[in-house]
Amino acid sequence: MTSLFDPASFGKIALSNRLVMAPMTRNRAKPTGEATALMAEYYAQRASAGLIVTEGTQPSQVGQGFLDTPGMYTPEHVAAWHAVTDRVHANGGSIVVQLMHAGRIGHPLLYADGHRSVAPSAVTPAGQAFTPEGPKDYLEPRALSLAEIAATIEDYAASARAAVEAGFDGVQIHAGNGFLPHQFLAANTNRRTDGYGGSVANRVRFTLDVVEAVVGTIGNERTALRISPANPFNDMAEGDSAAIYSELVPNLPNIAFLETCEIVARPLTALVRSLWKGNLIVNPHAAPDAFPASAAAAREVLDAGLADAVSLGALFLANPDLPSRIRAGGPYTAADEATFYGGDHRGYTDYPHLAG
């Protein structure tokens, strides 16, 4: 039986154990998208994870959805992220960057040029954006043209190339949580009538095209994908989730790994496992009371053969030395939700290690 502490190789990405730090937005980058020294310290502290997946990082300015999130599309971004990857590697860790295009989730007040956010279709999401002027209702996004879809796909490829230049071990494409690829997948956000909309086969095309473009740029063994089947976050309603992922998953190339964020949908996790013969990471939330994911939940999905590795979020946020704590049976520090998004070192780099 596989242990949480067994090493693994997912493509060209080496894992020292099967405990993966899940991607978590922390809003501590510079306003222009550069990673900071504080971010380098934060990730370096957590290098004992088998693999770190960074917070969502926009592949273009148009892809930004939130204040103070990092980018990966300028030489300055590459240089700043290189300081992060150097620190993680010096501490013995592996790290991939998550490329996250927010699509319709955003607001003109976030951007110097005041542009409208983009989406598959002009469908306004419920909810509010956090802007420099405070919370503002989301606005109707602008539907992407076919030429703009092609340019967006190239943005992902160029960002992946930049990520390798920045020293990352690989790239994870975010296709869940209501962001752009997920917006193409879901019935309520994709009302297109061209080759990227309508049928399930058409709605999965954008995600497959992005994956293929990234694979063609950095190779399949450094490329990964994250999905979140049936996740309603960001005003999403997929429709027939089983049909969507039954079309998407078998048509993926043989990438380094697939990660599925489980949102009280264990049957869909089992479906993904049955369809995907490669390396699978599960972020486990089998029941409404299973948030945040626990060490026990991690063992459960690994022991059940549902995953080859397990990603944990809040536990890694508040316990930088989480693998050691799990080996020791705890104790675990509780995360301070008031400091999740934005701010300084408090609730970010000041969580204690067991020895301290």
HUCORCOR-V586787 format. One record per residue. RES is the residue in one letter. SS is DSSP state (alpha for helix, beta for strand, coil for the rest). PHI is phi in whole degrees, 0 to 359 (none if undefined). NEAR is the number of other ideal C-beta (glycine too) atoms within 12 Angstrom. Layout:
BEGIN
res->RES ss->SS phi->PHI near->NEAR
res->RES ss->SS phi->PHI near->NEAR
END
This chain:
BEGIN
res->M ss->coil phi->none near->10
res->T ss->coil phi->291 near->25
res->S ss->coil phi->259 near->21
res->L ss->coil phi->301 near->36
res->F ss->coil phi->254 near->25
res->D ss->coil phi->283 near->19
res->P ss->coil phi->288 near->22
res->A ss->beta phi->203 near->30
res->S ss->beta phi->236 near->22
res->F ss->beta phi->254 near->37
res->G ss->coil phi->63 near->30
res->K ss->coil phi->266 near->24
res->I ss->beta phi->259 near->37
res->A ss->beta phi->269 near->23
res->L ss->beta phi->248 near->41
res->S ss->coil phi->282 near->27
res->N ss->coil phi->203 near->33
res->R ss->coil phi->262 near->37
res->L ss->beta phi->261 near->47
res->V ss->beta phi->252 near->53
res->M ss->beta phi->281 near->48
res->A ss->coil phi->290 near->45
res->P ss->coil phi->294 near->42
res->M ss->coil phi->218 near->37
res->T ss->coil phi->292 near->33
res->R ss->coil phi->234 near->38
res->N ss->coil phi->54 near->30
res->R ss->coil phi->233 near->37
res->A ss->coil phi->281 near->36
res->K ss->coil phi->291 near->22
res->P ss->coil phi->304 near->21
res->T ss->coil phi->271 near->22
res->G ss->coil phi->96 near->40
res->E ss->coil phi->283 near->31
res->A ss->coil phi->294 near->44
res->T ss->coil phi->244 near->29
res->A ss->alpha phi->298 near->20
res->L ss->alpha phi->295 near->31
res->M ss->alpha phi->295 near->39
res->A ss->alpha phi->299 near->36
res->E ss->alpha phi->295 near->25
res->Y ss->alpha phi->302 near->39
res->Y ss->alpha phi->289 near->47
res->A ss->alpha phi->298 near->29
res->Q ss->alpha phi->300 near->33
res->R ss->coil phi->253 near->46
res->A ss->coil phi->290 near->34
res->S ss->coil phi->282 near->33
res->A ss->coil phi->301 near->47
res->G ss->coil phi->301 near->46
res->L ss->beta phi->202 near->50
res->I ss->beta phi->257 near->48
res->V ss->beta phi->252 near->50
res->T ss->beta phi->290 near->49
res->E ss->beta phi->302 near->43
res->G ss->beta phi->302 near->41
res->T ss->beta phi->233 near->50
res->Q ss->beta phi->286 near->45
res->P ss->coil phi->277 near->48
res->S ss->coil phi->197 near->36
res->Q ss->alpha phi->296 near->30
res->V ss->alpha phi->298 near->35
res->G ss->alpha phi->278 near->45
res->Q ss->coil phi->286 near->45
res->G ss->coil phi->239 near->44
res->F ss->coil phi->217 near->38
res->L ss->coil phi->292 near->33
res->D ss->coil phi->56 near->31
res->T ss->coil phi->258 near->44
res->P ss->coil phi->281 near->48
res->G ss->beta phi->242 near->44
res->M ss->coil phi->215 near->51
res->Y ss->coil phi->210 near->36
res->T ss->coil phi->229 near->26
res->P ss->alpha phi->302 near->16
res->E ss->alpha phi->293 near->21
res->H ss->alpha phi->298 near->37
res->V ss->alpha phi->300 near->31
res->A ss->alpha phi->297 near->21
res->A ss->alpha phi->293 near->32
res->W ss->alpha phi->292 near->42
res->H ss->alpha phi->299 near->27
res->A ss->alpha phi->296 near->26
res->V ss->alpha phi->288 near->44
res->T ss->alpha phi->296 near->35
res->D ss->alpha phi->299 near->23
res->R ss->alpha phi->294 near->30
res->V ss->alpha phi->296 near->38
res->H ss->alpha phi->295 near->23
res->A ss->alpha phi->297 near->16
res->N ss->coil phi->267 near->25
res->G ss->coil phi->87 near->22
res->G ss->coil phi->261 near->38
res->S ss->coil phi->240 near->42
res->I ss->beta phi->212 near->47
res->V ss->beta phi->241 near->56
res->V ss->beta phi->265 near->55
res->Q ss->beta phi->267 near->45
res->L ss->beta phi->270 near->53
res->M ss->coil phi->230 near->44
res->H ss->coil phi->266 near->49
res->A ss->coil phi->283 near->42
res->G ss->coil phi->61 near->50
res->R ss->coil phi->285 near->42
res->I ss->coil phi->275 near->43
res->G ss->coil phi->170 near->44
res->H ss->coil phi->197 near->33
res->P ss->alpha phi->305 near->25
res->L ss->alpha phi->292 near->26
res->L ss->alpha phi->278 near->34
res->Y ss->coil phi->240 near->29
res->A ss->coil phi->301 near->14
res->D ss->coil phi->268 near->11
res->G ss->coil phi->65 near->15
res->H ss->coil phi->288 near->21
res->R ss->coil phi->283 near->24
res->S ss->coil phi->293 near->41
res->V ss->beta phi->242 near->39
res->A ss->beta phi->199 near->47
res->P ss->coil phi->299 near->43
res->S ss->coil phi->219 near->30
res->A ss->coil phi->278 near->22
res->V ss->coil phi->243 near->33
res->T ss->coil phi->283 near->25
res->P ss->coil phi->281 near->35
res->A ss->coil phi->290 near->19
res->G ss->coil phi->111 near->22
res->Q ss->beta phi->227 near->21
res->A ss->beta phi->266 near->31
res->F ss->beta phi->267 near->25
res->T ss->beta phi->242 near->23
res->P ss->coil phi->300 near->19
res->E ss->coil phi->257 near->13
res->G ss->beta phi->98 near->12
res->P ss->beta phi->296 near->14
res->K ss->beta phi->226 near->18
res->D ss->beta phi->302 near->18
res->Y ss->coil phi->299 near->31
res->L ss->coil phi->255 near->27
res->E ss->coil phi->297 near->19
res->P ss->coil phi->282 near->35
res->R ss->beta phi->264 near->22
res->A ss->beta phi->289 near->29
res->L ss->coil phi->290 near->35
res->S ss->coil phi->281 near->15
res->L ss->alpha phi->299 near->20
res->A ss->alpha phi->295 near->11
res->E ss->alpha phi->289 near->25
res->I ss->alpha phi->298 near->34
res->A ss->alpha phi->299 near->19
res->A ss->alpha phi->293 near->21
res->T ss->alpha phi->294 near->39
res->I ss->alpha phi->299 near->38
res->E ss->alpha phi->294 near->24
res->D ss->alpha phi->301 near->34
res->Y ss->alpha phi->299 near->48
res->A ss->alpha phi->297 near->33
res->A ss->alpha phi->295 near->31
res->S ss->alpha phi->293 near->46
res->A ss->alpha phi->297 near->42
res->R ss->alpha phi->299 near->28
res->A ss->alpha phi->295 near->37
res->A ss->alpha phi->297 near->42
res->V ss->alpha phi->296 near->29
res->E ss->alpha phi->299 near->24
res->A ss->coil phi->279 near->40
res->G ss->coil phi->94 near->30
res->F ss->coil phi->290 near->43
res->D ss->coil phi->282 near->37
res->G ss->beta phi->178 near->44
res->V ss->beta phi->225 near->51
res->Q ss->beta phi->248 near->53
res->I ss->beta phi->271 near->54
res->H ss->beta phi->271 near->49
res->A ss->coil phi->240 near->49
res->G ss->coil phi->225 near->47
res->N ss->coil phi->58 near->40
res->G ss->coil phi->82 near->42
res->F ss->coil phi->267 near->51
res->L ss->alpha phi->307 near->50
res->P ss->alpha phi->301 near->47
res->H ss->alpha phi->296 near->50
res->Q ss->alpha phi->296 near->49
res->F ss->alpha phi->289 near->48
res->L ss->alpha phi->290 near->47
res->A ss->coil phi->274 near->49
res->A ss->coil phi->293 near->27
res->N ss->coil phi->282 near->26
res->T ss->coil phi->251 near->40
res->N ss->coil phi->243 near->42
res->R ss->coil phi->244 near->23
res->R ss->coil phi->289 near->28
res->T ss->coil phi->241 near->15
res->D ss->coil phi->262 near->22
res->G ss->coil phi->290 near->21
res->Y ss->coil phi->252 near->38
res->G ss->coil phi->213 near->30
res->G ss->coil phi->93 near->20
res->S ss->coil phi->290 near->20
res->V ss->alpha phi->300 near->28
res->A ss->alpha phi->300 near->21
res->N ss->alpha phi->287 near->26
res->R ss->alpha phi->289 near->40
res->V ss->coil phi->275 near->36
res->R ss->alpha phi->299 near->31
res->F ss->alpha phi->299 near->42
res->T ss->alpha phi->300 near->47
res->L ss->alpha phi->297 near->32
res->D ss->alpha phi->294 near->32
res->V ss->alpha phi->296 near->47
res->V ss->alpha phi->300 near->40
res->E ss->alpha phi->298 near->28
res->A ss->alpha phi->293 near->32
res->V ss->alpha phi->290 near->45
res->V ss->alpha phi->301 near->30
res->G ss->alpha phi->292 near->21
res->T ss->alpha phi->263 near->30
res->I ss->alpha phi->241 near->38
res->G ss->coil phi->97 near->25
res->N ss->alpha phi->293 near->30
res->E ss->alpha phi->281 near->26
res->R ss->alpha phi->241 near->32
res->T ss->beta phi->250 near->44
res->A ss->beta phi->219 near->53
res->L ss->beta phi->220 near->49
res->R ss->beta phi->242 near->43
res->I ss->beta phi->235 near->47
res->S ss->coil phi->217 near->41
res->P ss->coil phi->306 near->45
res->A ss->coil phi->66 near->35
res->N ss->coil phi->283 near->33
res->P ss->coil phi->274 near->25
res->F ss->coil phi->305 near->23
res->N ss->coil phi->64 near->38
res->D ss->coil phi->63 near->28
res->M ss->coil phi->257 near->38
res->A ss->coil phi->218 near->24
res->E ss->coil phi->295 near->38
res->G ss->coil phi->94 near->24
res->D ss->coil phi->277 near->20
res->S ss->alpha phi->297 near->35
res->A ss->alpha phi->299 near->23
res->A ss->alpha phi->292 near->24
res->I ss->alpha phi->299 near->41
res->Y ss->alpha phi->281 near->42
res->S ss->alpha phi->290 near->21
res->E ss->alpha phi->273 near->26
res->L ss->alpha phi->289 near->42
res->V ss->alpha phi->299 near->35
res->P ss->alpha phi->293 near->21
res->N ss->alpha phi->265 near->23
res->L ss->coil phi->288 near->35
res->P ss->coil phi->291 near->29
res->N ss->coil phi->281 near->23
res->I ss->coil phi->277 near->42
res->A ss->coil phi->300 near->41
res->F ss->beta phi->196 near->46
res->L ss->beta phi->246 near->45
res->E ss->beta phi->244 near->46
res->T ss->beta phi->241 near->46
res->C ss->beta phi->268 near->44
res->E ss->coil phi->274 near->42
res->I ss->coil phi->242 near->31
res->V ss->coil phi->52 near->22
res->A ss->coil phi->214 near->31
res->R ss->alpha phi->302 near->26
res->P ss->alpha phi->299 near->18
res->L ss->alpha phi->289 near->35
res->T ss->alpha phi->298 near->41
res->A ss->alpha phi->297 near->24
res->L ss->alpha phi->296 near->29
res->V ss->alpha phi->301 near->41
res->R ss->alpha phi->300 near->29
res->S ss->alpha phi->289 near->18
res->L ss->alpha phi->268 near->26
res->W ss->coil phi->250 near->33
res->K ss->coil phi->266 near->16
res->G ss->coil phi->271 near->28
res->N ss->coil phi->286 near->36
res->L ss->beta phi->238 near->43
res->I ss->beta phi->253 near->49
res->V ss->beta phi->242 near->47
res->N ss->beta phi->261 near->47
res->P ss->coil phi->273 near->41
res->H ss->coil phi->217 near->35
res->A ss->coil phi->283 near->27
res->A ss->coil phi->218 near->16
res->P ss->coil phi->302 near->9
res->D ss->coil phi->266 near->11
res->A ss->coil phi->262 near->24
res->F ss->coil phi->248 near->22
res->P ss->coil phi->285 near->29
res->A ss->coil phi->299 near->39
res->S ss->coil phi->249 near->29
res->A ss->alpha phi->297 near->32
res->A ss->alpha phi->295 near->22
res->A ss->alpha phi->294 near->33
res->A ss->alpha phi->297 near->43
res->R ss->alpha phi->297 near->26
res->E ss->alpha phi->298 near->25
res->V ss->alpha phi->288 near->38
res->L ss->alpha phi->289 near->35
res->D ss->alpha phi->295 near->19
res->A ss->coil phi->280 near->22
res->G ss->coil phi->76 near->16
res->L ss->coil phi->279 near->32
res->A ss->coil phi->213 near->42
res->D ss->coil phi->263 near->37
res->A ss->beta phi->202 near->45
res->V ss->beta phi->230 near->52
res->S ss->beta phi->258 near->48
res->L ss->beta phi->233 near->51
res->G ss->coil phi->257 near->36
res->A ss->alpha phi->302 near->31
res->L ss->alpha phi->298 near->39
res->F ss->alpha phi->288 near->45
res->L ss->alpha phi->302 near->38
res->A ss->alpha phi->264 near->33
res->N ss->coil phi->227 near->34
res->P ss->coil phi->301 near->35
res->D ss->coil phi->255 near->30
res->L ss->alpha phi->305 near->45
res->P ss->alpha phi->304 near->37
res->S ss->alpha phi->295 near->25
res->R ss->alpha phi->292 near->30
res->I ss->alpha phi->293 near->33
res->R ss->alpha phi->302 near->17
res->A ss->alpha phi->275 near->16
res->G ss->coil phi->76 near->12
res->G ss->coil phi->102 near->18
res->P ss->coil phi->283 near->18
res->Y ss->coil phi->243 near->27
res->T ss->coil phi->280 near->23
res->A ss->coil phi->279 near->18
res->A ss->coil phi->283 near->26
res->D ss->coil phi->267 near->17
res->E ss->alpha phi->296 near->13
res->A ss->alpha phi->294 near->12
res->T ss->alpha phi->248 near->24
res->F ss->coil phi->300 near->22
res->Y ss->coil phi->241 near->22
res->G ss->coil phi->79 near->22
res->G ss->coil phi->108 near->20
res->D ss->coil phi->248 near->18
res->H ss->coil phi->289 near->18
res->R ss->coil phi->292 near->15
res->G ss->coil phi->73 near->26
res->Y ss->coil phi->227 near->32
res->T ss->coil phi->247 near->28
res->D ss->coil phi->253 near->21
res->Y ss->coil phi->288 near->30
res->P ss->coil phi->280 near->17
res->H ss->coil phi->274 near->21
res->L ss->coil phi->305 near->21
res->A ss->coil phi->286 near->9
res->G ss->coil phi->246 near->11
END
